[in-house]
Amino acid sequence: MTICNPTVLVLDVDGVLSDGKFYYSADGKVLKVFGPDDHDALKLLEPHMEIVFVTGDKRGFPISEARIVTDMGMRLELVSTTKRAEWIAERWDLNRVMYMGDGIFDHYVFKKVAYAIAPANADPLAKQHAHFITERSGGDRAVAEACRHILERFFEQCDPVESPQIDPRSSGVWGQ
C-alpha cells in the first residue's frame, strides 16, 4: 500500500507517547512517564492531519486522559490492542492512515495501514513491519521525531531557524 495525502495519524499511548512503564502502589496504578517535545511537534503536524491517540490500558486511562485530553487537548480512545486494525478500518480509509505503535500486536495494524512508524524500543516484529523507525525510544521524543519525519516526507520542510506559527496557548506553556 502506498500512501499519498495522509489524513490521519493514530498513535498508541503506552510505549510511544509514554515510556511504556506502569508504576504501581498498593492503591494501584499511580503514574506514567511522558516525554518532552512530543506535544509541540504534534501541534506542528495538527494543521495537516487528524491526530488520535489509542490505549488499551483501561486502569491507566485516567492518567493518559489527564495528559492527552486535559493537557494537550487531543482525542483519546480506549481500544483493545488486538482490535485496533478493525477499529481503524471502521473509521478511516486505510490508504490515508498512519499508525505509530510499539507492541507485540502492532505489526497486525502495520500490515493494514498505509504507513507505519515504530519507536526505537518497539517489539522486534513491529519494527520489522514499520516503514520508519525512530532513533528515539517511546517517552523520549520518539513522537517528536516521527512528526518531523512526517512533515518532511509528506507535507513541508520544517525550517529550524524560523519560529513555527502555532498558538502559544496550545503548546509549550507550562503551568498556565
Protein Blocks (a to p, Z undefined) as FASTA:
>chain_A
ZZehiabdcddfehplmnoiacddfkbcfbdcddehklmmmmmmmmmpccddddfblklm
mmmmmmmmmmnopacddddfklmmmmmmmmmcfklcccddfbfklmmmmmmmmbdcddfk
lcfklmmmpcbdcfbdehilmlmmmmmmmmmmmmcccdfkbccdddfklgopahZZ
